[in-house]
Amino acid sequence: MENLGKLLKTDNSELARLLQFSLYGVEAALKQALTKYPNDPAADLCQGALEELNTLIHPPTEIIDNSNLSDVLQLSPLPNELKLRRLQNEFNSDLQLALYLGNTQLQSQTDSDLWNEVQRKLLRVPEELAVSWRQRALIIAASVGAQSDISNCVPLPFNKHENIYPGLKGSITTQGLSFSNVAPHPQIAQLNLQNYQGDFQEDIYFLANLVSNCIKFIDIDPDLHHALNSIFSFDIMNLHSKPEHRCQYIDALIETFWRMLKAEESADSLSALRHWIDLDEAIHSLVFVPPADRFSWWGKMQQETRRLLKKVVQRALSEGHNIRIRQLSGLYADVCAFSKDDLRLEQGGNLGEVLACLRVYAKINEQEFPGRVLFRSSR
């Protein structure tokens, strides 16, 4: 410990900074683990290790000579200055993040808002990059006296309990985000799903929760847009700055779910398939600019509807129908013959590529239904 202490106190040393940040990460991880496993056999040892780390990372404040007090006060942060300013600066300057998020800068004016803005944006980047940045964010938060808090989260209605991202406690207090199976959404509750006894009962309950999740997230994330063709076919509309589109999209999403449910109850597999495709389109039309990466939290969540859609296709095939479904991806020039009313974006992905498949292409017996995509301009 003696050599570690000396290394940490070495001025102008990159090795000292690296050790300091690493120890912040160890401290944050041990605190989170101790909260999660308070009855672990090693809990007392863990607490002791945390006390040693705290002494090492946060040494007792030295007595300040009054003659230097004015100099110290000049270096102190202003009352309204962000404690997480470093997080903001490093996030804004990360070129890898910009590939997925565009060139938009973090806009939050408080530490609480900044933490949540960063975490929401990380839901749109590839999972590996998001995990790396969350660890980095916790290290930066720990450096200003804040720790991860998974006990205080905004609940999103879903069919499971699961933390999406943590909040903070300590010098900064803010809520995180989690899935909760005890947070029903009143608009979906009105559908009385407990009376439904048709096919795919478990999958339909999952979709109901996903629809609730989408509606709740519109309240949380001001970056969300919609590209639903039945509402507006010429552009992507921000749901925060366009409240009329917000209401129209939510109504359309619930109505599409309702029509799918009624089609399932009718036991007409082809009618049900068409309505499942409509619902899949409505959910995939909830987008960001640029669209979330397909391997991100958002991308994987939306892809669940495509997984369920395959089951509905298999049911129709088993009844002797000729069904072909295609998720459009790759070069736009290769798939544009299978799509209609596509929208072009000037950012995200690679030039000339499909950024998101909003609606799958379908051929049901002899009838074709074109898909719809967002694609990157080739110029």
C-alpha positions in Angstrom: 0.0 0.0 0.0 2.9 2.3 0.7 4.2 2.2 -2.9 0.6 2.7 -4.2 0.2 5.7 -2.0 3.5 7.2 -3.3 2.6 6.5 -6.9 -0.8 8.2 -6.5 0.9 11.3 -5.1 3.3 11.7 -7.9 2.7 14.9 -9.8 2.4 15.1 -13.6 2.4 11.2 -13.9 0.3 9.4 -16.4 0.9 6.2 -14.4 -0.5 7.9 -11.3 -3.6 9.0 -13.2 -4.1 5.5 -14.6 -3.9 3.9 -11.2 -6.2 6.5 -9.7 -8.9 5.9 -12.3 -8.5 2.1 -12.0 -8.9 2.3 -8.2 -12.1 4.4 -8.7 -13.5 1.7 -10.8 -12.6 -1.1 -8.3 -14.2 1.0 -5.5 -17.4 1.5 -7.5 -17.6 -2.2 -8.5 -17.0 -3.4 -4.9 -19.7 -1.0 -3.6 -22.2 -2.2 -6.1 -21.3 -5.8 -5.4 -21.7 -5.3 -1.7 -25.1 -3.7 -2.2 -26.2 -6.7 -4.3 -24.7 -9.4 -2.1 -24.9 -8.0 1.5 -24.9 -11.5 3.1 -21.9 -12.8 1.1 -19.3 -14.6 3.4 -16.7 -12.1 2.3 -18.9 -9.0 3.0 -16.9 -7.9 6.0 -13.6 -8.3 4.2 -15.0 -6.4 1.3 -16.1 -3.6 3.6 -12.6 -3.5 5.0 -11.1 -3.4 1.5 -13.3 -0.5 0.7 -12.2 1.4 3.7 -8.5 0.9 2.7 -9.3 2.0 -0.8 -11.1 5.1 0.5 -8.1 6.1 2.6 -5.8 5.5 -0.4 -7.9 7.3 -3.0 -9.4 10.0 -0.8 -6.7 11.0 1.7 -7.6 13.3 4.7 -7.8 16.9 3.6 -4.8 18.9 4.6 -5.2 22.0 6.8 -5.1 25.0 4.5 -3.0 28.0 5.4 -5.1 31.1 5.6 -2.6 32.9 3.5 -3.3 30.6 0.6 -7.1 30.5 1.2 -7.9 33.1 -1.6 -5.9 31.0 -4.1 -7.8 27.8 -3.1 -11.2 29.5 -3.4 -10.3 30.7 -6.9 -9.8 27.1 -7.9 -13.0 25.8 -6.4 -15.9 25.0 -8.8 -18.7 27.5 -9.1 -22.0 26.4 -7.4 -23.6 25.8 -10.8 -20.7 24.2 -12.5 -21.1 20.6 -13.6 -19.3 18.0 -11.5 -19.5 15.7 -14.6 -17.9 18.3 -16.9 -15.2 15.9 -17.8 -17.7 13.2 -18.7 -19.5 15.7 -21.0 -16.2 16.8 -22.7 -14.9 13.3 -23.3 -18.3 12.0 -24.5 -18.6 14.9 -26.9 -15.2 14.4 -28.3 -15.3 10.6 -28.8 -15.1 10.0 -32.6 -16.3 6.4 -32.2 -19.5 7.5 -30.5 -20.0 10.1 -33.2 -20.2 7.3 -35.8 -23.4 6.0 -34.2 -24.8 9.2 -32.6 -24.0 11.8 -35.2 -22.3 15.1 -34.3 -24.9 16.2 -31.8 -23.5 17.5 -28.5 -24.8 16.8 -25.0 -27.2 19.6 -24.0 -27.8 19.0 -20.3 -27.3 21.8 -17.8 -27.3 19.7 -14.6 -25.3 16.7 -13.5 -28.5 14.6 -13.0 -29.8 15.4 -16.6 -26.3 14.9 -18.0 -25.9 11.4 -16.5 -29.3 10.3 -17.9 -28.6 11.9 -21.3 -25.3 10.0 -21.6 -26.9 6.7 -20.5 -29.9 7.0 -22.9 -27.5 7.7 -25.8 -25.5 4.6 -24.9 -28.6 2.5 -25.5 -28.3 3.3 -29.2 -24.6 2.2 -29.7 -23.3 -1.3 -30.1 -23.5 -3.2 -26.8 -19.7 -3.7 -26.4 -19.1 0.1 -26.8 -21.9 0.9 -24.4 -20.5 -1.4 -21.7 -17.1 0.2 -22.1 -18.5 3.7 -21.8 -20.7 2.9 -18.8 -17.6 1.7 -16.9 -15.8 4.8 -17.9 -18.7 7.0 -16.9 -18.8 5.3 -13.4 -15.1 5.9 -13.0 -15.5 9.6 -13.8 -18.6 9.8 -11.5 -16.6 8.2 -8.7 -13.8 10.7 -9.1 -16.3 13.4 -8.0 -17.8 11.4 -5.1 -20.8 9.7 -6.8 -21.5 6.0 -6.9 -23.7 3.7 -8.9 -27.3 3.3 -7.5 -29.5 0.6 -9.0 -32.1 0.8 -6.2 -33.6 4.1 -7.4 -34.8 3.7 -11.0 -37.6 4.9 -13.2 -39.7 1.8 -13.9 -40.6 0.8 -17.5 -43.5 -1.6 -17.9 -42.3 -5.0 -19.1 -42.6 -8.7 -18.3 -39.5 -8.8 -16.2 -37.4 -7.0 -13.6 -34.1 -5.8 -15.0 -31.8 -2.8 -14.6 -31.2 -0.9 -17.9 -28.8 1.6 -16.5 -27.9 2.7 -12.9 -28.6 6.0 -11.3 -26.2 7.8 -9.0 -25.9 8.5 -5.3 -23.5 10.4 -3.1 -22.4 13.8 -4.4 -24.8 13.5 -7.3 -28.3 12.0 -6.9 -30.3 10.9 -9.9 -32.5 8.0 -11.0 -31.6 5.2 -13.3 -33.9 3.2 -15.5 -35.2 -0.3 -15.2 -37.8 -2.8 -16.5 -40.5 -3.6 -14.0 -43.3 -6.2 -14.2 -45.3 -4.3 -11.6 -45.6 -1.0 -13.6 -48.5 -1.5 -15.9 -49.4 1.1 -18.6 -53.0 2.2 -18.3 -53.5 2.4 -22.1 -52.5 -1.2 -22.6 -54.4 -2.4 -19.5 -57.6 -1.3 -21.2 -57.2 -4.1 -23.8 -58.1 -6.7 -21.1 -55.5 -9.2 -22.3 -56.4 -11.5 -19.4 -59.4 -12.6 -21.5 -57.3 -13.5 -24.5 -57.1 -17.2 -25.2 -55.9 -17.4 -28.8 -52.5 -18.5 -30.4 -49.2 -17.0 -29.3 -50.6 -15.9 -25.9 -47.2 -15.4 -24.3 -45.8 -13.6 -27.4 -48.8 -11.2 -27.4 -48.3 -10.4 -23.7 -44.7 -9.7 -24.6 -45.7 -7.4 -27.4 -48.2 -5.6 -25.2 -45.3 -4.9 -22.8 -43.1 -3.8 -25.6 -45.7 -1.3 -26.8 -46.0 0.0 -23.3 -42.3 0.3 -23.1 -42.2 2.3 -26.4 -44.9 4.7 -25.1 -43.2 5.3 -21.8 -39.8 5.8 -23.5 -41.4 8.6 -25.6 -41.9 10.5 -22.3 -38.3 9.9 -21.3 -36.2 10.5 -24.4 -36.6 13.8 -26.3 -34.4 12.4 -29.2 -37.1 9.9 -30.3 -38.7 10.4 -33.8 -41.3 8.5 -35.7 -41.2 7.5 -39.4 -44.7 5.9 -39.5 -45.9 6.1 -43.1 -49.6 6.1 -42.2 -49.1 9.3 -40.2 -46.6 11.2 -42.3 -44.7 9.7 -45.3 -42.4 12.6 -46.3 -40.0 13.0 -43.3 -39.0 11.8 -39.9 -40.7 13.7 -37.2 -39.4 14.5 -33.7 -41.9 13.4 -31.1 -40.8 16.0 -28.5 -41.0 19.1 -30.6 -44.1 17.9 -32.6 -46.7 17.1 -29.9 -49.4 16.5 -32.5 -47.3 13.7 -34.1 -46.6 12.3 -30.6 -50.3 11.9 -30.0 -50.9 10.5 -33.5 -48.1 8.0 -33.2 -49.1 6.7 -29.8 -52.7 6.3 -30.9 -51.6 4.5 -34.1 -49.3 2.2 -32.2 -52.1 1.1 -29.8 -54.6 0.9 -32.6 -52.3 -1.4 -34.6 -51.8 -3.6 -31.6 -55.6 -3.8 -31.1 -56.2 -4.7 -34.8 -53.5 -7.5 -34.6 -55.2 -8.9 -31.4 -58.6 -8.9 -33.1 -57.2 -10.6 -36.2 -55.7 -13.3 -33.9 -59.0 -13.9 -32.3 -60.6 -14.3 -35.7 -58.4 -17.4 -36.4 -57.6 -16.1 -39.9 -53.8 -16.7 -40.2 -53.3 -14.5 -43.3 -55.2 -11.6 -41.9 -53.3 -12.0 -38.6 -50.0 -12.1 -40.5 -50.7 -8.8 -42.3 -51.6 -7.1 -39.0 -48.5 -8.5 -37.3 -46.5 -6.9 -40.1 -48.3 -3.6 -39.5 -47.4 -3.8 -35.8 -43.8 -4.7 -36.5 -43.6 -1.6 -38.8 -45.2 0.7 -36.1 -42.6 -0.4 -33.5 -39.7 -0.2 -35.9 -40.8 3.3 -37.0 -39.9 4.6 -33.5 -36.4 5.8 -34.4 -33.5 8.1 -33.7 -31.5 10.2 -36.1 -29.2 8.5 -37.0 -31.0 5.2 -36.2 -29.9 3.0 -33.3 -27.3 0.4 -34.2 -28.9 -3.1 -34.8 -26.6 -4.5 -32.1 -27.5 -1.9 -29.5 -30.0 -2.2 -26.7 -32.6 -0.5 -28.8 -31.8 -2.5 -31.9 -32.0 -5.8 -30.1 -35.3 -4.8 -28.4 -37.0 -3.9 -31.7 -35.6 -7.1 -33.4 -37.7 -9.1 -30.9 -40.8 -8.3 -33.0 -39.1 -9.8 -36.1 -38.4 -12.9 -34.1 -42.0 -13.2 -33.2 -43.1 -12.5 -36.8 -41.2 -15.6 -38.0 -43.5 -17.7 -35.8 -46.6 -16.2 -37.4 -45.1 -16.9 -40.9 -44.4 -20.5 -39.9 -48.1 -20.9 -38.9 -49.3 -19.6 -42.3 -46.8 -21.9 -44.1 -48.0 -24.9 -42.1 -51.5 -24.2 -43.4 -50.2 -24.4 -47.0 -49.9 -20.7 -47.9 -46.9 -19.4 -49.9 -45.3 -16.8 -47.7 -42.0 -14.9 -48.2 -40.8 -12.3 -45.7 -37.6 -10.3 -46.2 -35.9 -7.8 -43.9 -34.3 -5.3 -46.2 -30.6 -4.5 -45.5 -27.3 -3.8 -47.2 -26.9 -1.5 -50.2 -30.0 0.5 -50.9 -29.5 0.0 -54.7 -29.9 -3.8 -54.1 -33.2 -3.6 -52.2 -35.0 -0.5 -53.5 -37.0 -2.6 -55.9 -38.6 -4.3 -52.9 -39.5 -1.1 -51.0 -41.7 2.0 -51.4 -41.9 5.5 -49.8 -38.4 5.2 -48.4 -36.7 8.1 -46.5 -33.2 9.4 -47.0 -30.9 10.6 -44.3 -27.7 12.6 -44.5 -26.0 11.0 -41.5 -25.3 7.6 -40.0 -23.9 4.4 -41.4 -22.1 4.3 -44.8 -23.0 6.1 -48.0 -25.7 4.3 -50.0 -26.6 1.8 -47.3 -29.9 0.9 -45.6 -29.8 2.3 -42.1 -33.0 0.7 -40.8 -35.7 -1.5 -42.2 -39.0 0.1 -41.1 -41.3 -2.5 -42.8 -40.4 -5.9 -44.1 -41.1 -6.9 -47.7 -43.8 -9.6 -47.9 -45.2 -11.8 -50.5 -48.4 -13.5 -49.3 -49.5 -16.1 -51.9 -49.5 -14.1 -55.1 -49.8 -10.6 -53.5 -46.7 -8.5 -52.9 -46.4 -5.9 -50.1 -43.4 -3.6 -50.5 -41.2 -2.9 -47.5 -39.9 0.5 -46.4 -36.5 1.7 -45.3 -34.3 4.5 -44.1 -31.2 4.8 -46.2 -28.1 6.9 -46.2 -27.6 9.3 -49.2 -24.9 8.1 -51.6 -23.7 11.7 -52.0 
